[in-house]
């Protein structure tokens, strides 16, 4: 019998259409949901700081979904051997005219979006016809690719931009 956390992850996967896909595909989908729920959670945190009125039930549901999305993402990262690094949305990432600081874009947002799209495009080109079968500490280039990919996806989500997941059709 799965424990509470495993049942939550299995329910999350089922509710988000992830059950029948492979681990690598599900990593990408879990990452997207984690960032989508993160953006919502940051929005609620901002509302709390500014004293705005918000729906407490919606905030609680978002926080639970964020928690389970995080656990699901970490599960699929570990399945791929990607536990050698963890991008934290509160990290600072400098991108020329802009930066990512404490979960928010500072500076020129359009420049951050251009950089994110460039990183995403590079990742998609390098991964068009292959799926990584695992990682080792020596594969720093691969880990850098995934770090930049995750940062790019996060920037696009917080900027409200559309993320093109069409490259995942090769992974099914």
N, CA and C atoms as an extended XYZ file, in Angstrom:
516
Properties=species:S:1:pos:R:3:atomname:S:1:resname:S:1:resid:I:1 pbc="F F F"
N         0.856       -1.192        0.000 N   UNK     1
C         0.000        0.000        0.000 CA  UNK     1
C         0.891        1.242        0.000 C   UNK     1
N         0.699        2.154       -0.944 N   UNK     2
C         1.518        3.353       -0.974 CA  UNK     2
C         1.253        4.232        0.247 C   UNK     2
N         2.299        4.941        0.693 N   UNK     3
C         2.105        5.852        1.815 CA  UNK     3
C         1.354        7.095        1.338 C   UNK     3
N         1.027        7.984        2.263 N   UNK     4
C         0.237        9.173        1.954 CA  UNK     4
C         0.864        9.984        0.826 C   UNK     4
N         2.158       10.207        0.889 N   UNK     5
C         2.830       11.010       -0.124 CA  UNK     5
C         2.777       10.318       -1.494 C   UNK     5
N         3.003        9.020       -1.532 N   UNK     6
C         2.930        8.286       -2.797 CA  UNK     6
C         1.534        8.350       -3.393 C   UNK     6
N         0.510        8.221       -2.552 N   UNK     7
C        -0.863        8.305       -3.050 CA  UNK     7
C        -1.136        9.697       -3.616 C   UNK     7
N        -0.637       10.728       -2.937 N   UNK     8
C        -0.818       12.093       -3.443 CA  UNK     8
C        -0.155       12.255       -4.803 C   UNK     8
N         1.054       11.729       -4.941 N   UNK     9
C         1.774       11.835       -6.211 CA  UNK     9
C         1.035       11.067       -7.304 C   UNK     9
N         0.584        9.858       -6.999 N   UNK    10
C        -0.167        9.070       -7.990 CA  UNK    10
C        -1.457        9.777       -8.394 C   UNK    10
N        -2.168       10.363       -7.427 N   UNK    11
C        -3.381       11.118       -7.739 CA  UNK    11
C        -3.060       12.350       -8.585 C   UNK    11
N        -1.980       13.039       -8.246 N   UNK    12
C        -1.555       14.212       -9.008 CA  UNK    12
C        -1.272       13.814      -10.451 C   UNK    12
N        -0.518       12.723      -10.612 N   UNK    13
C        -0.184       12.255      -11.959 CA  UNK    13
C        -1.447       11.904      -12.732 C   UNK    13
N        -2.357       11.207      -12.105 N   UNK    14
C        -3.599       10.813      -12.764 CA  UNK    14
C        -4.431       12.042      -13.133 C   UNK    14
N        -4.550       12.988      -12.218 N   UNK    15
C        -5.353       14.192      -12.459 CA  UNK    15
C        -4.740       15.117      -13.507 C   UNK    15
N        -3.441       14.985      -13.738 N   UNK    16
C        -2.756       15.862      -14.686 CA  UNK    16
C        -2.314       15.111      -15.950 C   UNK    16
N        -2.880       13.936      -16.172 N   UNK    17
C        -2.651       13.189      -17.407 CA  UNK    17
C        -1.243       12.665      -17.584 C   UNK    17
N        -0.605       12.255      -16.508 N   UNK    18
C         0.796       11.835      -16.572 CA  UNK    18
C         0.986       10.330      -16.436 C   UNK    18
N        -0.019        9.562      -16.152 N   UNK    19
C         0.139        8.144      -15.833 CA  UNK    19
C         0.786        7.309      -16.932 C   UNK    19
N         0.402        7.507      -18.162 N   UNK    20
C         0.819        6.607      -19.232 CA  UNK    20
C         2.115        7.019      -19.924 C   UNK    20
N         2.694        8.105      -19.536 N   UNK    21
C         3.886        8.603      -20.213 CA  UNK    21
C         5.143        8.147      -19.472 C   UNK    21
N         6.274        8.276      -20.128 N   UNK    22
C         7.538        7.877      -19.520 CA  UNK    22
C         8.038        8.889      -18.503 C   UNK    22
N         9.047        8.476      -17.746 N   UNK    23
C         9.589        9.316      -16.688 CA  UNK    23
C        10.140       10.641      -17.202 C   UNK    23
N        10.828       10.615      -18.340 N   UNK    24
C        11.428       11.829      -18.867 CA  UNK    24
C        10.349       12.815      -19.310 C   UNK    24
N         9.327       12.327      -19.988 N   UNK    25
C         8.188       13.157      -20.388 CA  UNK    25
C         7.513       13.728      -19.137 C   UNK    25
N         7.248       12.873      -18.169 N   UNK    26
C         6.564       13.305      -16.951 CA  UNK    26
C         7.391       14.314      -16.154 C   UNK    26
N         8.718       14.238      -16.236 N   UNK    27
C         9.571       15.258      -15.604 CA  UNK    27
C         9.215       16.637      -16.152 C   UNK    27
N         9.120       16.750      -17.478 N   UNK    28
C         8.831       18.043      -18.099 CA  UNK    28
C         7.448       18.562      -17.688 C   UNK    28
N         6.482       17.674      -17.669 N   UNK    29
C         5.123       18.075      -17.308 CA  UNK    29
C         5.060       18.460      -15.830 C   UNK    29
N         5.689       17.678      -14.968 N   UNK    30
C         5.711       17.995      -13.537 CA  UNK    30
C         6.396       19.342      -13.294 C   UNK    30
N         7.468       19.617      -14.032 N   UNK    31
C         8.162       20.900      -13.906 CA  UNK    31
C         7.216       22.050      -14.255 C   UNK    31
N         6.486       21.917      -15.345 N   UNK    32
C         5.544       22.959      -15.744 CA  UNK    32
C         4.474       23.199      -14.696 C   UNK    32
N         3.902       22.135      -14.164 N   UNK    33
C         2.882       22.300      -13.128 CA  UNK    33
C         3.476       22.894      -11.856 C   UNK    33
N         4.666       22.472      -11.500 N   UNK    34
C         5.310       23.029      -10.309 CA  UNK    34
C         5.492       24.539      -10.453 C   UNK    34
N         5.939       24.973      -11.629 N   UNK    35
C         6.132       26.406      -11.836 CA  UNK    35
C         4.802       27.151      -11.911 C   UNK    35
N         3.805       26.547      -12.523 N   UNK    36
C         2.490       27.199      -12.595 CA  UNK    36
C         1.933       27.400      -11.185 C   UNK    36
N         2.026       26.373      -10.352 N   UNK    37
C         1.547       26.507       -8.969 CA  UNK    37
C         2.439       27.452       -8.166 C   UNK    37
N         3.733       27.493       -8.463 N   UNK    38
C         4.646       28.424       -7.784 CA  UNK    38
C         4.255       29.871       -8.063 C   UNK    38
N         3.947       30.160       -9.325 N   UNK    39
C         3.533       31.514       -9.695 CA  UNK    39
C         2.280       31.901       -8.924 C   UNK    39
N         1.316       30.979       -8.843 N   UNK    40
C         0.097       31.259       -8.079 CA  UNK    40
C         0.412       31.477       -6.596 C   UNK    40
N         1.304       30.665       -6.056 N   UNK    41
C         1.667       30.800       -4.645 CA  UNK    41
C         2.348       32.143       -4.376 C   UNK    41
N         3.244       32.566       -5.275 N   UNK    42
C         3.883       33.882       -5.113 CA  UNK    42
C         2.828       34.993       -5.175 C   UNK    42
N         1.816       34.815       -6.031 N   UNK    43
C         0.740       35.810       -6.129 CA  UNK    43
C        -0.011       35.905       -4.802 C   UNK    43
N        -0.318       34.761       -4.198 N   UNK    44
C        -0.986       34.777       -2.893 CA  UNK    44
C        -0.087       35.394       -1.822 C   UNK    44
N         1.195       35.100       -1.864 N   UNK    45
C         2.120       35.679       -0.884 CA  UNK    45
C         2.152       37.204       -1.008 C   UNK    45
N         2.136       37.683       -2.230 N   UNK    46
C         2.113       39.132       -2.460 CA  UNK    46
C         0.812       39.737       -1.931 C   UNK    46
N        -0.288       39.039       -2.128 N   UNK    47
C        -1.581       39.519       -1.627 CA  UNK    47
C        -1.572       39.599       -0.101 C   UNK    47
N        -0.955       38.617        0.534 N   UNK    48
C        -0.862       38.629        1.991 CA  UNK    48
C        -0.034       39.828        2.448 C   UNK    48
N         1.116       40.050        1.781 N   UNK    49
C         1.991       41.167        2.146 CA  UNK    49
C         1.312       42.519        1.989 C   UNK    49
N         0.490       42.661        0.948 N   UNK    50
C        -0.155       43.950        0.693 CA  UNK    50
C        -1.506       44.084        1.390 C   UNK    50
N        -1.940       43.040        2.079 N   UNK    51
C        -3.194       43.097        2.815 CA  UNK    51
C        -4.432       42.947        1.956 C   UNK    51
N        -4.269       42.416        0.753 N   UNK    52
C        -5.426       42.214       -0.123 CA  UNK    52
C        -6.288       41.061        0.383 C   UNK    52
N        -7.543       41.110        0.013 N   UNK    53
C        -8.472       40.038        0.350 CA  UNK    53
C        -8.335       38.941       -0.705 C   UNK    53
N        -8.337       37.693       -0.272 N   UNK    54
C        -8.229       36.571       -1.191 CA  UNK    54
C        -9.013       35.390       -0.632 C   UNK    54
N        -9.264       34.429       -1.476 N   UNK    55
C       -10.000       33.229       -1.102 CA  UNK    55
C        -9.042       32.273       -0.397 C   UNK    55
N        -9.257       32.076        0.896 N   UNK    56
C        -8.365       31.225        1.691 CA  UNK    56
C        -8.399       29.774        1.240 C   UNK    56
N        -9.556       29.303        0.788 N   UNK    57
C        -9.656       27.924        0.316 CA  UNK    57
C        -8.859       27.729       -0.970 C   UNK    57
N        -8.936       28.720       -1.866 N   UNK    58
C        -8.155       28.653       -3.103 CA  UNK    58
C        -6.659       28.688       -2.799 C   UNK    58
N        -6.279       29.525       -1.843 N   UNK    59
C        -4.865       29.606       -1.457 CA  UNK    59
C        -4.397       28.279       -0.867 C   UNK    59
N        -5.221       27.666       -0.015 N   UNK    60
C        -4.856       26.383        0.597 CA  UNK    60
C        -4.745       25.289       -0.469 C   UNK    60
N        -5.676       25.270       -1.414 N   UNK    61
C        -5.632       24.271       -2.491 CA  UNK    61
C        -4.392       24.469       -3.358 C   UNK    61
N        -4.051       25.724       -3.623 N   UNK    62
C        -2.851       26.022       -4.408 CA  UNK    62
C        -1.608       25.548       -3.678 C   UNK    62
N        -1.533       25.794       -2.380 N   UNK    63
C        -0.358       25.381       -1.605 CA  UNK    63
C        -0.226       23.853       -1.574 C   UNK    63
N        -1.340       23.165       -1.430 N   UNK    64
C        -1.289       21.697       -1.447 CA  UNK    64
C        -0.853       21.205       -2.826 C   UNK    64
N        -1.406       21.784       -3.881 N   UNK    65
C        -1.014       21.394       -5.239 CA  UNK    65
C         0.456       21.695       -5.492 C   UNK    65
N         0.924       22.825       -4.998 N   UNK    66
C         2.343       23.172       -5.134 CA  UNK    66
C         3.216       22.141       -4.425 C   UNK    66
N         2.824       21.764       -3.220 N   UNK    67
C         3.580       20.769       -2.449 CA  UNK    67
C         3.657       19.436       -3.198 C   UNK    67
N         2.527       18.966       -3.710 N   UNK    68
C         2.501       17.674       -4.406 CA  UNK    68
C         3.228       17.778       -5.753 C   UNK    68
N         3.084       18.905       -6.441 N   UNK    69
C         3.807       19.104       -7.704 CA  UNK    69
C         5.310       19.073       -7.452 C   UNK    69
N         5.747       19.670       -6.356 N   UNK    70
C         7.172       19.667       -5.995 CA  UNK    70
C         7.657       18.244       -5.738 C   UNK    70
N         6.897       17.490       -4.984 N   UNK    71
C         7.254       16.094       -4.701 CA  UNK    71
C         7.273       15.266       -5.989 C   UNK    71
N         6.314       15.504       -6.866 N   UNK    72
C         6.243       14.784       -8.134 CA  UNK    72
C         7.450       15.128       -8.998 C   UNK    72
N         7.774       16.409       -9.082 N   UNK    73
C         8.949       16.842       -9.839 CA  UNK    73
C        10.213       16.187       -9.295 C   UNK    73
N        10.402       16.227       -7.991 N   UNK    74
C        11.608       15.624       -7.394 CA  UNK    74
C        11.658       14.117       -7.667 C   UNK    74
N        10.518       13.467       -7.659 N   UNK    75
C        10.475       12.036       -7.964 CA  UNK    75
C        11.000       11.785       -9.373 C   UNK    75
N        10.483       12.518      -10.361 N   UNK    76
C        10.913       12.286      -11.740 CA  UNK    76
C        12.346       12.745      -11.981 C   UNK    76
N        12.795       13.766      -11.270 N   UNK    77
C        14.212       14.137      -11.367 CA  UNK    77
C        15.083       13.000      -10.844 C   UNK    77
N        14.703       12.419       -9.731 N   UNK    78
C        15.510       11.329       -9.176 CA  UNK    78
C        15.457       10.089      -10.061 C   UNK    78
N        14.313        9.828      -10.715 N   UNK    79
C        14.206        8.704      -11.641 CA  UNK    79
C        15.188        8.852      -12.805 C   UNK    79
N        15.490       10.087      -13.178 N   UNK    80
C        16.405       10.366      -14.284 CA  UNK    80
C        17.837       10.576      -13.802 C   UNK    80
N        18.063       10.446      -12.504 N   UNK    81
C        19.403       10.679      -11.968 CA  UNK    81
C        19.769       12.148      -11.925 C   UNK    81
N        18.766       13.013      -11.906 N   UNK    82
C        18.997       14.450      -11.944 CA  UNK    82
C        19.058       15.056      -10.547 C   UNK    82
N        19.371       14.266       -9.564 N   UNK    83
C        19.397       14.776       -8.202 CA  UNK    83
C        20.747       15.393       -7.832 C   UNK    83
N        21.575       15.666       -8.830 N   UNK    84
C        22.880       16.272       -8.573 CA  UNK    84
C        22.778       17.787       -8.431 C   UNK    84
N        21.698       18.358       -8.845 N   UNK    85
C        21.467       19.795       -8.716 CA  UNK    85
C        19.991       20.004       -8.468 C   UNK    85
N        19.683       21.136       -7.930 N   UNK    86
C        18.283       21.510       -7.783 CA  UNK    86
C        18.214       23.012       -8.022 C   UNK    86
N        17.460       23.423       -9.043 N   UNK    87
C        17.226       24.841       -9.261 CA  UNK    87
C        16.178       25.289       -8.280 C   UNK    87
N        16.493       26.299       -7.530 N   UNK    88
C        15.575       26.860       -6.553 CA  UNK    88
C        15.058       28.180       -7.102 C   UNK    88
N        13.740       28.339       -7.155 N   UNK    89
C        13.162       29.540       -7.744 CA  UNK    89
C        13.564       30.807       -7.002 C   UNK    89
N        14.101       30.678       -5.799 N   UNK    90
C        14.544       31.869       -5.076 CA  UNK    90
C        16.005       32.206       -5.364 C   UNK    90
N        16.649       31.416       -6.227 N   UNK    91
C        18.036       31.700       -6.603 CA  UNK    91
C        18.125       32.987       -7.388 C   UNK    91
N        19.312       33.572       -7.396 N   UNK    92
C        19.570       34.731       -8.245 CA  UNK    92
C        20.267       34.257       -9.505 C   UNK    92
N        19.730       34.663      -10.661 N   UNK    93
C        20.308       34.339      -11.954 CA  UNK    93
C        20.412       35.658      -12.713 C   UNK    93
N        21.627       36.029      -13.084 N   UNK    94
C        21.864       37.290      -13.784 CA  UNK    94
C        21.824       37.032      -15.294 C   UNK    94
N        21.105       37.905      -16.030 N   UNK    95
C        20.942       37.741      -17.477 CA  UNK    95
C        21.157       39.061      -18.202 C   UNK    95
N        22.251       39.717      -18.005 N   UNK    96
C        22.508       40.977      -18.703 CA  UNK    96
C        21.677       42.112      -18.151 C   UNK    96
N        20.624       42.514      -18.890 N   UNK    97
C        19.775       43.642      -18.496 CA  UNK    97
C        18.730       43.277      -17.457 C   UNK    97
N        18.697       42.029      -17.048 N   UNK    98
C        17.690       41.591      -16.093 CA  UNK    98
C        18.272       40.506      -15.193 C   UNK    98
N        17.508       40.168      -14.179 N   UNK    99
C        17.917       39.088      -13.293 CA  UNK    99
C        16.669       38.445      -12.700 C   UNK    99
N        16.864       37.253      -12.201 N   UNK   100
C        15.825       36.530      -11.498 CA  UNK   100
C        16.250       36.542      -10.043 C   UNK   100
N        15.454       37.179       -9.203 N   UNK   101
C        15.797       37.304       -7.790 CA  UNK   101
C        14.574       37.032       -6.931 C   UNK   101
N        14.726       36.132       -5.990 N   UNK   102
C        13.652       35.801       -5.053 CA  UNK   102
C        12.336       35.512       -5.765 C   UNK   102
N        12.434       34.768       -6.880 N   UNK   103
C        11.243       34.341       -7.586 CA  UNK   103
C        10.630       35.372       -8.511 C   UNK   103
N        11.288       36.516       -8.690 N   UNK   104
C        10.739       37.566       -9.543 CA  UNK   104
C        11.782       38.056      -10.535 C   UNK   104
N        11.302       38.551      -11.667 N   UNK   105
C        12.185       39.141      -12.662 CA  UNK   105
C        12.436       40.595      -12.270 C   UNK   105
N        13.685       40.963      -12.202 N   UNK   106
C        14.077       42.351      -11.931 CA  UNK   106
C        14.729       42.903      -13.186 C   UNK   106
N        14.457       44.163      -13.494 N   UNK   107
C        15.057       44.776      -14.673 CA  UNK   107
C        14.176       44.626      -15.889 C   UNK   107
N        14.817       44.493      -17.047 N   UNK   108
C        14.122       44.450      -18.334 CA  UNK   108
C        13.465       43.083      -18.546 C   UNK   108
N        12.136       43.030      -18.402 N   UNK   109
C        11.398       41.770      -18.533 CA  UNK   109
C        11.497       41.223      -19.952 C   UNK   109
N        11.437       42.095      -20.942 N   UNK   110
C        11.531       41.635      -22.331 CA  UNK   110
C        12.880       40.982      -22.601 C   UNK   110
N        13.933       41.521      -22.007 N   UNK   111
C        15.262       40.926      -22.151 CA  UNK   111
C        15.302       39.545      -21.491 C   UNK   111
N        14.680       39.418      -20.330 N   UNK   112
C        14.622       38.121      -19.635 CA  UNK   112
C        13.863       37.099      -20.474 C   UNK   112
N        12.769       37.521      -21.095 N   UNK   113
C        11.977       36.620      -21.937 CA  UNK   113
C        12.793       36.184      -23.151 C   UNK   113
N        13.499       37.127      -23.784 N   UNK   114
C        14.346       36.778      -24.940 CA  UNK   114
C        15.415       35.765      -24.533 C   UNK   114
N        16.049       36.001      -23.391 N   UNK   115
C        17.078       35.074      -22.906 CA  UNK   115
C        16.474       33.706      -22.628 C   UNK   115
N        15.314       33.682      -21.986 N   UNK   116
C        14.653       32.413      -21.671 CA  UNK   116
C        14.304       31.657      -22.947 C   UNK   116
N        13.786       32.353      -23.927 N   UNK   117
C        13.436       31.686      -25.195 CA  UNK   117
C        14.688       31.147      -25.893 C   UNK   117
N        15.790       31.877      -25.796 N   UNK   118
C        17.051       31.412      -26.386 CA  UNK   118
C        17.523       30.138      -25.677 C   UNK   118
N        17.494       30.129      -24.353 N   UNK   119
C        17.897       28.943      -23.596 CA  UNK   119
C        16.988       27.758      -23.914 C   UNK   119
N        15.685       28.016      -24.004 N   UNK   120
C        14.738       26.949      -24.319 CA  UNK   120
C        14.995       26.400      -25.720 C   UNK   120
N        15.243       27.270      -26.667 N   UNK   121
C        15.534       26.849      -28.038 CA  UNK   121
C        16.803       26.003      -28.099 C   UNK   121
N        17.839       26.420      -27.389 N   UNK   122
C        19.088       25.648      -27.354 CA  UNK   122
C        18.844       24.269      -26.753 C   UNK   122
N        18.078       24.218      -25.688 N   UNK   123
C        17.768       22.945      -25.046 CA  UNK   123
C        17.009       22.040      -26.009 C   UNK   123
N        16.010       22.591      -26.687 N   UNK   124
C        15.204       21.798      -27.609 CA  UNK   124
C        16.041       21.276      -28.767 C   UNK   124
N        16.941       22.085      -29.293 N   UNK   125
C        17.807       21.639      -30.392 CA  UNK   125
C        18.711       20.503      -29.949 C   UNK   125
N        19.276       20.612      -28.774 N   UNK   126
C        20.185       19.568      -28.277 CA  UNK   126
C        19.454       18.288      -27.923 C   UNK   126
N        18.173       18.384      -27.642 N   UNK   127
C        17.422       17.223      -27.151 CA  UNK   127
C        16.329       16.768      -28.101 C   UNK   127
N        16.375       17.236      -29.320 N   UNK   128
C        15.304       16.969      -30.280 CA  UNK   128
C        15.054       15.473      -30.483 C   UNK   128
N        16.086       14.686      -30.640 N   UNK   129
C        15.902       13.276      -30.990 CA  UNK   129
C        16.417       12.302      -29.946 C   UNK   129
N        16.594       12.797      -28.729 N   UNK   130
C        17.106       11.886      -27.701 CA  UNK   130
C        16.518       12.229      -26.344 C   UNK   130
N        16.530       11.266      -25.499 N   UNK   131
C        16.155       11.471      -24.101 CA  UNK   131
C        17.342       11.009      -23.272 C   UNK   131
N        17.687       11.783      -22.284 N   UNK   132
C        18.811       11.388      -21.442 CA  UNK   132
C        18.439       10.165      -20.624 C   UNK   132
N        19.384        9.257      -20.497 N   UNK   133
C        19.136        7.999      -19.793 CA  UNK   133
C        19.665        8.026      -18.369 C   UNK   133
N        20.131        9.149      -17.926 N   UNK   134
C        20.677        9.262      -16.586 CA  UNK   134
C        21.852       10.216      -16.607 C   UNK   134
N        22.320       10.574      -15.462 N   UNK   135
C        23.354       11.586      -15.341 CA  UNK   135
C        24.452       11.113      -14.407 C   UNK   135
N        25.599       11.729      -14.532 N   UNK   136
C        26.680       11.519      -13.575 CA  UNK   136
C        27.278       12.876      -13.274 C   UNK   136
N        28.075       12.952      -12.244 N   UNK   137
C        28.669       14.229      -11.855 CA  UNK   137
C        29.558       14.789      -12.956 C   UNK   137
N        30.084       13.958      -13.832 N   UNK   138
C        30.970       14.429      -14.901 CA  UNK   138
C        30.213       15.072      -16.055 C   UNK   138
N        28.936       14.916      -16.090 N   UNK   139
C        28.155       15.442      -17.200 CA  UNK   139
C        27.672       16.862      -16.904 C   UNK   139
N        28.638       17.742      -16.632 N   UNK   140
C        28.313       19.108      -16.253 CA  UNK   140
C        27.586       19.859      -17.361 C   UNK   140
N        27.917       19.576      -18.613 N   UNK   141
C        27.246       20.256      -19.725 CA  UNK   141
C        25.772       19.898      -19.744 C   UNK   141
N        25.468       18.623      -19.556 N   UNK   142
C        24.074       18.174      -19.536 CA  UNK   142
C        23.342       18.825      -18.368 C   UNK   142
N        23.967       18.854      -17.207 N   UNK   143
C        23.337       19.459      -16.042 CA  UNK   143
C        23.134       20.956      -16.249 C   UNK   143
N        24.095       21.615      -16.884 N   UNK   144
C        23.944       23.038      -17.188 CA  UNK   144
C        22.774       23.241      -18.135 C   UNK   144
N        22.629       22.373      -19.151 N   UNK   145
C        21.487       22.443      -20.066 CA  UNK   145
C        20.171       22.392      -19.294 C   UNK   145
N        20.065       21.445      -18.373 N   UNK   146
C        18.828       21.287      -17.629 CA  UNK   146
C        18.609       22.434      -16.653 C   UNK   146
N        19.679       22.944      -16.064 N   UNK   147
C        19.549       24.101      -15.181 CA  UNK   147
C        18.985       25.282      -15.976 C   UNK   147
N        19.596       25.579      -17.127 N   UNK   148
C        19.137       26.705      -17.944 CA  UNK   148
C        17.724       26.457      -18.477 C   UNK   148
N        17.417       25.211      -18.806 N   UNK   149
C        16.068       24.865      -19.252 CA  UNK   149
C        15.058       25.184      -18.147 C   UNK   149
N        15.346       24.748      -16.935 N   UNK   150
C        14.416       24.976      -15.831 CA  UNK   150
C        14.271       26.462      -15.536 C   UNK   150
N        15.364       27.211      -15.575 N   UNK   151
C        15.298       28.657      -15.363 CA  UNK   151
C        14.454       29.296      -16.466 C   UNK   151
N        14.681       28.882      -17.711 N   UNK   152
C        13.946       29.443      -18.843 CA  UNK   152
C        12.450       29.197      -18.695 C   UNK   152
N        12.077       27.981      -18.362 N   UNK   153
C        10.666       27.648      -18.199 CA  UNK   153
C        10.058       28.496      -17.086 C   UNK   153
N        10.777       28.638      -15.986 N   UNK   154
C        10.269       29.431      -14.868 CA  UNK   154
C        10.072       30.895      -15.275 C   UNK   154
N        11.048       31.459      -15.970 N   UNK   155
C        10.930       32.858      -16.414 CA  UNK   155
C         9.701       33.026      -17.298 C   UNK   155
N         9.494       32.109      -18.211 N   UNK   156
C         8.337       32.211      -19.101 CA  UNK   156
C         7.024       32.118      -18.326 C   UNK   156
N         6.981       31.239      -17.317 N   UNK   157
C         5.763       31.134      -16.521 CA  UNK   157
C         5.511       32.411      -15.723 C   UNK   157
N         6.529       32.954      -15.074 N   UNK   158
C         6.270       34.147      -14.265 CA  UNK   158
C         5.997       35.374      -15.129 C   UNK   158
N         6.475       35.365      -16.363 N   UNK   159
C         6.206       36.478      -17.271 CA  UNK   159
C         4.863       36.309      -17.979 C   UNK   159
N         4.177       35.189      -17.742 N   UNK   160
C         2.884       34.948      -18.363 CA  UNK   160
C         2.980       34.594      -19.844 C   UNK   160
N         4.128       34.098      -20.259 N   UNK   161
C         4.355       33.729      -21.656 CA  UNK   161
C         3.936       32.283      -21.903 C   UNK   161
N         3.628       31.983      -23.140 N   UNK   162
C         3.269       30.626      -23.546 CA  UNK   162
C         4.546       29.796      -23.656 C   UNK   162
N         4.498       28.592      -23.124 N   UNK   163
C         5.623       27.664      -23.216 CA  UNK   163
C         5.274       26.608      -24.254 C   UNK   163
N         6.146       26.440      -25.231 N   UNK   164
C         5.921       25.472      -26.315 CA  UNK   164
C         6.513       24.123      -25.905 C   UNK   164
N         5.639       23.166      -25.663 N   UNK   165
C         6.068       21.823      -25.271 CA  UNK   165
C         6.018       20.844      -26.441 C   UNK   165
N         5.946       21.337      -27.660 N   UNK   166
C         5.813       20.444      -28.813 CA  UNK   166
C         6.994       19.487      -28.948 C   UNK   166
N         8.155       19.874      -28.442 N   UNK   167
C         9.319       18.986      -28.522 CA  UNK   167
C         9.115       17.699      -27.734 C   UNK   167
N         8.153       17.689      -26.829 N   UNK   168
C         7.896       16.482      -26.029 CA  UNK   168
C         7.227       15.379      -26.842 C   UNK   168
N         6.671       15.715      -27.998 N   UNK   169
C         6.004       14.686      -28.807 CA  UNK   169
C         6.992       13.605      -29.236 C   UNK   169
N         8.296       13.928      -29.297 N   UNK   170
C         9.321       12.942      -29.624 CA  UNK   170
C         9.552       11.956      -28.476 C   UNK   170
N         9.093       12.293      -27.289 N   UNK   171
C         9.364       11.468      -26.121 CA  UNK   171
C         8.274       10.451      -25.822 C   UNK   171
N         7.142       10.565      -26.463 N   UNK   172
C         6.021        9.655      -26.163 CA  UNK   172
C         6.264        8.295      -26.731 C   UNK   172
